[in-house]
Amino acid sequence: MSIWQWIKSLRAITFNPWVRYILLTLYYLAIVAGLIILYGKGDFSTPPFVYQGF
């Protein structure tokens, strides 16, 4: 299969509304999971003020 046939078949799949809905849902869930991994430690305290010593 050539690359152009792959591209045409991928476009045909992604133009299907159900497949597009599922792919977008997985994409947004991956973003939310990434944010939970980054900020899920629960430490939301602010850093100390820089100029406290002055």
N, CA, C, O and CB atoms as a CASP TS submission, in Angstrom:
PFRMAT TS
TARGET T0000
AUTHOR 0000-0000-0000
METHOD Language model
MODEL 1
PARENT N/A
ATOM      1  N   MET     1       0.837  -1.188   0.000  1.00  0.00           N
ATOM      2  CA  MET     1       0.000   0.000   0.000  1.00  0.00           C
ATOM      3  C   MET     1       0.877   1.246   0.000  1.00  0.00           C
ATOM      4  O   MET     1       1.856   1.330   0.742  1.00  0.00           O
ATOM      5  CB  MET     1      -0.950   0.001   1.215  1.00  0.00           C
ATOM      6  N   SER     2       0.525   2.180  -0.815  1.00  0.00           N
ATOM      7  CA  SER     2       1.310   3.412  -0.856  1.00  0.00           C
ATOM      8  C   SER     2       0.835   4.361   0.242  1.00  0.00           C
ATOM      9  O   SER     2      -0.213   4.159   0.854  1.00  0.00           O
ATOM     10  CB  SER     2       1.202   4.090  -2.248  1.00  0.00           C
ATOM     11  N   ILE     3       1.613   5.371   0.465  1.00  0.00           N
ATOM     12  CA  ILE     3       1.287   6.353   1.502  1.00  0.00           C
ATOM     13  C   ILE     3      -0.007   7.086   1.175  1.00  0.00           C
ATOM     14  O   ILE     3      -0.765   7.442   2.078  1.00  0.00           O
ATOM     15  CB  ILE     3       2.431   7.358   1.666  1.00  0.00           C
ATOM     16  N   TRP     4      -0.262   7.312  -0.097  1.00  0.00           N
ATOM     17  CA  TRP     4      -1.471   8.038  -0.479  1.00  0.00           C
ATOM     18  C   TRP     4      -2.719   7.203  -0.216  1.00  0.00           C
ATOM     19  O   TRP     4      -3.771   7.747   0.119  1.00  0.00           O
ATOM     20  CB  TRP     4      -1.409   8.439  -1.954  1.00  0.00           C
ATOM     21  N   GLN     5      -2.609   5.904  -0.364  1.00  0.00           N
ATOM     22  CA  GLN     5      -3.747   5.039  -0.044  1.00  0.00           C
ATOM     23  C   GLN     5      -4.012   5.027   1.456  1.00  0.00           C
ATOM     24  O   GLN     5      -5.164   4.999   1.891  1.00  0.00           O
ATOM     25  CB  GLN     5      -3.495   3.610  -0.546  1.00  0.00           C
ATOM     26  N   TRP     6      -2.939   5.050   2.243  1.00  0.00           N
ATOM     27  CA  TRP     6      -3.097   5.135   3.688  1.00  0.00           C
ATOM     28  C   TRP     6      -3.773   6.444   4.083  1.00  0.00           C
ATOM     29  O   TRP     6      -4.674   6.453   4.922  1.00  0.00           O
ATOM     30  CB  TRP     6      -1.739   5.008   4.382  1.00  0.00           C
ATOM     31  N   ILE     7      -3.345   7.526   3.489  1.00  0.00           N
ATOM     32  CA  ILE     7      -3.924   8.837   3.811  1.00  0.00           C
ATOM     33  C   ILE     7      -5.396   8.878   3.431  1.00  0.00           C
ATOM     34  O   ILE     7      -6.218   9.382   4.196  1.00  0.00           O
ATOM     35  CB  ILE     7      -3.158   9.964   3.090  1.00  0.00           C
ATOM     36  N   LYS     8      -5.741   8.352   2.257  1.00  0.00           N
ATOM     37  CA  LYS     8      -7.139   8.336   1.837  1.00  0.00           C
ATOM     38  C   LYS     8      -7.994   7.480   2.772  1.00  0.00           C
ATOM     39  O   LYS     8      -9.121   7.855   3.097  1.00  0.00           O
ATOM     40  CB  LYS     8      -7.252   7.819   0.404  1.00  0.00           C
ATOM     41  N   SER     9      -7.471   6.343   3.202  1.00  0.00           N
ATOM     42  CA  SER     9      -8.254   5.495   4.101  1.00  0.00           C
ATOM     43  C   SER     9      -8.389   6.129   5.486  1.00  0.00           C
ATOM     44  O   SER     9      -9.443   6.022   6.114  1.00  0.00           O
ATOM     45  CB  SER     9      -7.609   4.111   4.219  1.00  0.00           C
ATOM     46  N   LEU    10      -7.329   6.788   5.968  1.00  0.00           N
ATOM     47  CA  LEU    10      -7.425   7.476   7.257  1.00  0.00           C
ATOM     48  C   LEU    10      -8.418   8.635   7.198  1.00  0.00           C
ATOM     49  O   LEU    10      -9.171   8.855   8.147  1.00  0.00           O
ATOM     50  CB  LEU    10      -6.049   7.989   7.688  1.00  0.00           C
ATOM     51  N   ARG    11      -8.424   9.363   6.107  1.00  0.00           N
ATOM     52  CA  ARG    11      -9.395  10.456   5.960  1.00  0.00           C
ATOM     53  C   ARG    11     -10.818   9.921   5.923  1.00  0.00           C
ATOM     54  O   ARG    11     -11.720  10.520   6.508  1.00  0.00           O
ATOM     55  CB  ARG    11      -9.109  11.264   4.688  1.00  0.00           C
ATOM     56  N   ALA    12     -11.026   8.804   5.245  1.00  0.00           N
ATOM     57  CA  ALA    12     -12.361   8.211   5.178  1.00  0.00           C
ATOM     58  C   ALA    12     -12.820   7.770   6.554  1.00  0.00           C
ATOM     59  O   ALA    12     -13.997   7.902   6.889  1.00  0.00           O
ATOM     60  CB  ALA    12     -12.378   7.025   4.212  1.00  0.00           C
ATOM     61  N   ILE    13     -11.911   7.253   7.347  1.00  0.00           N
ATOM     62  CA  ILE    13     -12.272   6.818   8.698  1.00  0.00           C
ATOM     63  C   ILE    13     -12.584   8.012   9.588  1.00  0.00           C
ATOM     64  O   ILE    13     -13.570   7.995  10.325  1.00  0.00           O
ATOM     65  CB  ILE    13     -11.143   5.982   9.315  1.00  0.00           C
ATOM     66  N   THR    14     -11.750   9.052   9.527  1.00  0.00           N
ATOM     67  CA  THR    14     -11.934  10.184  10.435  1.00  0.00           C
ATOM     68  C   THR    14     -13.109  11.070  10.032  1.00  0.00           C
ATOM     69  O   THR    14     -13.572  11.864  10.851  1.00  0.00           O
ATOM     70  CB  THR    14     -10.669  11.014  10.488  1.00  0.00           C
ATOM     71  N   PHE    15     -13.601  10.966   8.822  1.00  0.00           N
ATOM     72  CA  PHE    15     -14.771  11.758   8.457  1.00  0.00           C
ATOM     73  C   PHE    15     -16.065  11.128   8.958  1.00  0.00           C
ATOM     74  O   PHE    15     -17.121  11.758   8.912  1.00  0.00           O
ATOM     75  CB  PHE    15     -14.833  11.932   6.951  1.00  0.00           C
ATOM     76  N   ASN    16     -15.988   9.899   9.432  1.00  0.00           N
ATOM     77  CA  ASN    16     -17.148   9.270  10.038  1.00  0.00           C
ATOM     78  C   ASN    16     -17.433   9.979  11.362  1.00  0.00           C
ATOM     79  O   ASN    16     -16.534  10.085  12.195  1.00  0.00           O
ATOM     80  CB  ASN    16     -16.917   7.736  10.250  1.00  0.00           C
ATOM     81  N   PRO    17     -18.671  10.473  11.583  1.00  0.00           N
ATOM     82  CA  PRO    17     -18.953  11.252  12.795  1.00  0.00           C
ATOM     83  C   PRO    17     -18.727  10.472  14.093  1.00  0.00           C
ATOM     84  O   PRO    17     -18.266  11.045  15.081  1.00  0.00           O
ATOM     85  CB  PRO    17     -20.376  11.742  12.756  1.00  0.00           C
ATOM     86  N   TRP    18     -19.044   9.184  14.104  1.00  0.00           N
ATOM     87  CA  TRP    18     -18.865   8.399  15.328  1.00  0.00           C
ATOM     88  C   TRP    18     -17.394   8.208  15.648  1.00  0.00           C
ATOM     89  O   TRP    18     -16.991   8.309  16.807  1.00  0.00           O
ATOM     90  CB  TRP    18     -19.549   7.039  15.198  1.00  0.00           C
ATOM     91  N   VAL    19     -16.608   7.938  14.654  1.00  0.00           N
ATOM     92  CA  VAL    19     -15.171   7.754  14.884  1.00  0.00           C
ATOM     93  C   VAL    19     -14.547   9.069  15.333  1.00  0.00           C
ATOM     94  O   VAL    19     -13.710   9.090  16.235  1.00  0.00           O
ATOM     95  CB  VAL    19     -14.468   7.231  13.605  1.00  0.00           C
ATOM     96  N   ARG    20     -14.953  10.146  14.711  1.00  0.00           N
ATOM     97  CA  ARG    20     -14.439  11.464  15.099  1.00  0.00           C
ATOM     98  C   ARG    20     -14.809  11.790  16.538  1.00  0.00           C
ATOM     99  O   ARG    20     -13.987  12.327  17.281  1.00  0.00           O
ATOM    100  CB  ARG    20     -14.978  12.552  14.160  1.00  0.00           C
ATOM    101  N   TYR    21     -16.039  11.471  16.942  1.00  0.00           N
ATOM    102  CA  TYR    21     -16.494  11.706  18.312  1.00  0.00           C
ATOM    103  C   TYR    21     -15.667  10.887  19.301  1.00  0.00           C
ATOM    104  O   TYR    21     -15.261  11.398  20.344  1.00  0.00           O
ATOM    105  CB  TYR    21     -17.989  11.362  18.451  1.00  0.00           C
ATOM    106  N   ILE    22     -15.421   9.637  18.982  1.00  0.00           N
ATOM    107  CA  ILE    22     -14.650   8.770  19.875  1.00  0.00           C
ATOM    108  C   ILE    22     -13.202   9.244  19.970  1.00  0.00           C
ATOM    109  O   ILE    22     -12.629   9.275  21.060  1.00  0.00           O
ATOM    110  CB  ILE    22     -14.699   7.311  19.386  1.00  0.00           C
ATOM    111  N   LEU    23     -12.609   9.613  18.835  1.00  0.00           N
ATOM    112  CA  LEU    23     -11.222  10.087  18.849  1.00  0.00           C
ATOM    113  C   LEU    23     -11.075  11.391  19.621  1.00  0.00           C
ATOM    114  O   LEU    23     -10.111  11.563  20.367  1.00  0.00           O
ATOM    115  CB  LEU    23     -10.716  10.275  17.426  1.00  0.00           C
ATOM    116  N   LEU    24     -12.017  12.308  19.452  1.00  0.00           N
ATOM    117  CA  LEU    24     -11.962  13.565  20.206  1.00  0.00           C
ATOM    118  C   LEU    24     -12.152  13.324  21.696  1.00  0.00           C
ATOM    119  O   LEU    24     -11.503  13.971  22.518  1.00  0.00           O
ATOM    120  CB  LEU    24     -13.026  14.539  19.698  1.00  0.00           C
ATOM    121  N   THR    25     -13.037  12.397  22.047  1.00  0.00           N
ATOM    122  CA  THR    25     -13.237  12.072  23.456  1.00  0.00           C
ATOM    123  C   THR    25     -11.966  11.494  24.064  1.00  0.00           C
ATOM    124  O   THR    25     -11.585  11.870  25.172  1.00  0.00           O
ATOM    125  CB  THR    25     -14.397  11.087  23.620  1.00  0.00           C
ATOM    126  N   LEU    26     -11.309  10.589  23.357  1.00  0.00           N
ATOM    127  CA  LEU    26     -10.052  10.029  23.849  1.00  0.00           C
ATOM    128  C   LEU    26      -8.967  11.091  23.955  1.00  0.00           C
ATOM    129  O   LEU    26      -8.160  11.071  24.885  1.00  0.00           O
ATOM    130  CB  LEU    26      -9.585   8.903  22.939  1.00  0.00           C
ATOM    131  N   TYR    27      -8.948  12.016  23.006  1.00  0.00           N
ATOM    132  CA  TYR    27      -7.970  13.106  23.031  1.00  0.00           C
ATOM    133  C   TYR    27      -8.162  13.986  24.268  1.00  0.00           C
ATOM    134  O   TYR    27      -7.197  14.302  24.964  1.00  0.00           O
ATOM    135  CB  TYR    27      -8.085  13.957  21.753  1.00  0.00           C
ATOM    136  N   TYR    28      -9.406  14.379  24.538  1.00  0.00           N
ATOM    137  CA  TYR    28      -9.667  15.227  25.697  1.00  0.00           C
ATOM    138  C   TYR    28      -9.459  14.483  27.004  1.00  0.00           C
ATOM    139  O   TYR    28      -9.017  15.082  27.985  1.00  0.00           O
ATOM    140  CB  TYR    28     -11.076  15.773  25.639  1.00  0.00           C
ATOM    141  N   LEU    29      -9.765  13.192  27.044  1.00  0.00           N
ATOM    142  CA  LEU    29      -9.489  12.415  28.244  1.00  0.00           C
ATOM    143  C   LEU    29      -7.984  12.302  28.493  1.00  0.00           C
ATOM    144  O   LEU    29      -7.543  12.302  29.642  1.00  0.00           O
ATOM    145  CB  LEU    29     -10.111  11.022  28.127  1.00  0.00           C
ATOM    146  N   ALA    30      -7.207  12.207  27.432  1.00  0.00           N
ATOM    147  CA  ALA    30      -5.755  12.168  27.583  1.00  0.00           C
ATOM    148  C   ALA    30      -5.227  13.493  28.132  1.00  0.00           C
ATOM    149  O   ALA    30      -4.298  13.501  28.939  1.00  0.00           O
ATOM    150  CB  ALA    30      -5.086  11.848  26.237  1.00  0.00           C
ATOM    151  N   ILE    31      -5.809  14.602  27.705  1.00  0.00           N
ATOM    152  CA  ILE    31      -5.403  15.912  28.236  1.00  0.00           C
ATOM    153  C   ILE    31      -5.735  16.008  29.715  1.00  0.00           C
ATOM    154  O   ILE    31      -4.904  16.450  30.509  1.00  0.00           O
ATOM    155  CB  ILE    31      -6.092  17.057  27.462  1.00  0.00           C
ATOM    156  N   VAL    32      -6.940  15.598  30.095  1.00  0.00           N
ATOM    157  CA  VAL    32      -7.341  15.638  31.507  1.00  0.00           C
ATOM    158  C   VAL    32      -6.459  14.714  32.336  1.00  0.00           C
ATOM    159  O   VAL    32      -6.057  15.074  33.443  1.00  0.00           O
ATOM    160  CB  VAL    32      -8.827  15.240  31.664  1.00  0.00           C
ATOM    161  N   ALA    33      -6.152  13.529  31.817  1.00  0.00           N
ATOM    162  CA  ALA    33      -5.281  12.605  32.544  1.00  0.00           C
ATOM    163  C   ALA    33      -3.887  13.196  32.713  1.00  0.00           C
ATOM    164  O   ALA    33      -3.274  13.044  33.769  1.00  0.00           O
ATOM    165  CB  ALA    33      -5.198  11.254  31.816  1.00  0.00           C
ATOM    166  N   GLY    34      -3.384  13.866  31.688  1.00  0.00           N
ATOM    167  CA  GLY    34      -2.084  14.517  31.797  1.00  0.00           C
ATOM    168  C   GLY    34      -2.078  15.616  32.843  1.00  0.00           C
ATOM    169  O   GLY    34      -1.109  15.758  33.588  1.00  0.00           O
ATOM    170  N   LEU    35      -3.139  16.387  32.905  1.00  0.00           N
ATOM    171  CA  LEU    35      -3.229  17.445  33.922  1.00  0.00           C
ATOM    172  C   LEU    35      -3.332  16.859  35.324  1.00  0.00           C
ATOM    173  O   LEU    35      -2.761  17.401  36.270  1.00  0.00           O
ATOM    174  CB  LEU    35      -4.436  18.349  33.647  1.00  0.00           C
ATOM    175  N   ILE    36      -4.054  15.763  35.459  1.00  0.00           N
ATOM    176  CA  ILE    36      -4.151  15.121  36.767  1.00  0.00           C
ATOM    177  C   ILE    36      -2.791  14.570  37.187  1.00  0.00           C
ATOM    178  O   ILE    36      -2.422  14.650  38.359  1.00  0.00           O
ATOM    179  CB  ILE    36      -5.205  13.993  36.744  1.00  0.00           C
ATOM    180  N   ILE    37      -2.051  14.015  36.242  1.00  0.00           N
ATOM    181  CA  ILE    37      -0.720  13.506  36.564  1.00  0.00           C
ATOM    182  C   ILE    37       0.210  14.652  36.963  1.00  0.00           C
ATOM    183  O   ILE    37       0.993  14.519  37.903  1.00  0.00           O
ATOM    184  CB  ILE    37      -0.133  12.731  35.365  1.00  0.00           C
ATOM    185  N   LEU    38       0.125  15.772  36.253  1.00  0.00           N
ATOM    186  CA  LEU    38       1.000  16.910  36.564  1.00  0.00           C
ATOM    187  C   LEU    38       0.637  17.586  37.883  1.00  0.00           C
ATOM    188  O   LEU    38       1.514  17.895  38.690  1.00  0.00           O
ATOM    189  CB  LEU    38       0.940  17.927  35.443  1.00  0.00           C
ATOM    190  N   TYR    39      -0.656  17.814  38.098  1.00  0.00           N
ATOM    191  CA  TYR    39      -1.086  18.622  39.235  1.00  0.00           C
ATOM    192  C   TYR    39      -1.875  17.830  40.259  1.00  0.00           C
ATOM    193  O   TYR    39      -2.500  18.430  41.134  1.00  0.00           O
ATOM    194  CB  TYR    39      -1.911  19.775  38.756  1.00  0.00           C
ATOM    195  N   GLY    40      -1.872  16.530  40.185  1.00  0.00           N
ATOM    196  CA  GLY    40      -2.688  15.724  41.077  1.00  0.00           C
ATOM    197  C   GLY    40      -2.076  15.442  42.432  1.00  0.00           C
ATOM    198  O   GLY    40      -2.645  14.681  43.214  1.00  0.00           O
ATOM    199  N   LYS    41      -0.949  16.026  42.726  1.00  0.00           N
ATOM    200  CA  LYS    41      -0.307  15.779  44.014  1.00  0.00           C
ATOM    201  C   LYS    41      -1.029  16.482  45.157  1.00  0.00           C
ATOM    202  O   LYS    41      -0.801  16.158  46.322  1.00  0.00           O
ATOM    203  CB  LYS    41       1.140  16.228  43.969  1.00  0.00           C
ATOM    204  N   GLY    42      -1.881  17.423  44.843  1.00  0.00           N
ATOM    205  CA  GLY    42      -2.664  18.098  45.873  1.00  0.00           C
ATOM    206  C   GLY    42      -1.951  19.247  46.544  1.00  0.00           C
ATOM    207  O   GLY    42      -2.489  19.828  47.487  1.00  0.00           O
ATOM    208  N   ASP    43      -0.768  19.596  46.099  1.00  0.00           N
ATOM    209  CA  ASP    43      -0.035  20.705  46.707  1.00  0.00           C
ATOM    210  C   ASP    43      -0.311  21.971  45.900  1.00  0.00           C
ATOM    211  O   ASP    43       0.420  22.303  44.967  1.00  0.00           O
ATOM    212  CB  ASP    43       1.502  20.403  46.769  1.00  0.00           C
ATOM    213  N   PHE    44      -1.365  22.659  46.274  1.00  0.00           N
ATOM    214  CA  PHE    44      -1.746  23.872  45.553  1.00  0.00           C
ATOM    215  C   PHE    44      -1.379  25.131  46.330  1.00  0.00           C
ATOM    216  O   PHE    44      -1.925  26.204  46.075  1.00  0.00           O
ATOM    217  CB  PHE    44      -3.239  23.861  45.263  1.00  0.00           C
ATOM    218  N   SER    45      -0.462  25.000  47.270  1.00  0.00           N
ATOM    219  CA  SER    45      -0.063  26.171  48.052  1.00  0.00           C
ATOM    220  C   SER    45       0.796  27.100  47.193  1.00  0.00           C
ATOM    221  O   SER    45       1.492  26.662  46.277  1.00  0.00           O
ATOM    222  CB  SER    45       0.709  25.743  49.331  1.00  0.00           C
ATOM    223  N   THR    46       0.728  28.359  47.506  1.00  0.00           N
ATOM    224  CA  THR    46       1.518  29.343  46.760  1.00  0.00           C
ATOM    225  C   THR    46       2.954  29.323  47.262  1.00  0.00           C
ATOM    226  O   THR    46       3.194  29.034  48.434  1.00  0.00           O
ATOM    227  CB  THR    46       0.910  30.767  46.897  1.00  0.00           C
ATOM    228  N   PRO    47       3.902  29.624  46.400  1.00  0.00           N
ATOM    229  CA  PRO    47       5.302  29.670  46.863  1.00  0.00           C
ATOM    230  C   PRO    47       5.508  30.871  47.786  1.00  0.00           C
ATOM    231  O   PRO    47       4.718  31.815  47.764  1.00  0.00           O
ATOM    232  CB  PRO    47       6.284  29.745  45.652  1.00  0.00           C
ATOM    233  N   PRO    48       6.550  30.837  48.584  1.00  0.00           N
ATOM    234  CA  PRO    48       6.789  31.971  49.483  1.00  0.00           C
ATOM    235  C   PRO    48       7.065  33.257  48.699  1.00  0.00           C
ATOM    236  O   PRO    48       7.606  33.223  47.594  1.00  0.00           O
ATOM    237  CB  PRO    48       7.967  31.665  50.421  1.00  0.00           C
ATOM    238  N   PHE    49       6.692  34.365  49.280  1.00  0.00           N
ATOM    239  CA  PHE    49       6.870  35.652  48.628  1.00  0.00           C
ATOM    240  C   PHE    49       8.362  35.960  48.508  1.00  0.00           C
ATOM    241  O   PHE    49       9.118  35.735  49.454  1.00  0.00           O
ATOM    242  CB  PHE    49       6.137  36.773  49.410  1.00  0.00           C
ATOM    243  N   VAL    50       8.785  36.465  47.369  1.00  0.00           N
ATOM    244  CA  VAL    50      10.202  36.660  47.092  1.00  0.00           C
ATOM    245  C   VAL    50      10.799  37.740  47.997  1.00  0.00           C
ATOM    246  O   VAL    50      11.941  37.607  48.435  1.00  0.00           O
ATOM    247  CB  VAL    50      10.407  37.031  45.621  1.00  0.00           C
ATOM    248  N   TYR    51      10.064  38.782  48.277  1.00  0.00           N
ATOM    249  CA  TYR    51      10.613  39.939  48.986  1.00  0.00           C
ATOM    250  C   TYR    51      10.287  39.933  50.466  1.00  0.00           C
ATOM    251  O   TYR    51      10.142  41.006  51.051  1.00  0.00           O
ATOM    252  CB  TYR    51      10.101  41.209  48.371  1.00  0.00           C
ATOM    253  N   GLN    52      10.165  38.781  51.097  1.00  0.00           N
ATOM    254  CA  GLN    52       9.851  38.745  52.527  1.00  0.00           C
ATOM    255  C   GLN    52      11.020  39.239  53.384  1.00  0.00           C
ATOM    256  O   GLN    52      10.810  39.716  54.499  1.00  0.00           O
ATOM    257  CB  GLN    52       9.471  37.326  52.942  1.00  0.00           C
ATOM    258  N   GLY    53      12.226  39.130  52.880  1.00  0.00           N
ATOM    259  CA  GLY    53      13.384  39.535  53.667  1.00  0.00           C
ATOM    260  C   GLY    53      13.627  41.039  53.660  1.00  0.00           C
ATOM    261  O   GLY    53      14.490  41.504  54.404  1.00  0.00           O
ATOM    262  N   PHE    54      12.925  41.805  52.872  1.00  0.00           N
ATOM    263  CA  PHE    54      13.208  43.245  52.773  1.00  0.00           C
ATOM    264  C   PHE    54      12.353  44.040  53.705  1.00  0.00           C
ATOM    265  O   PHE    54      12.462  45.265  53.749  1.00  0.00           O
ATOM    266  CB  PHE    54      13.004  43.738  51.365  1.00  0.00           C
TER
END
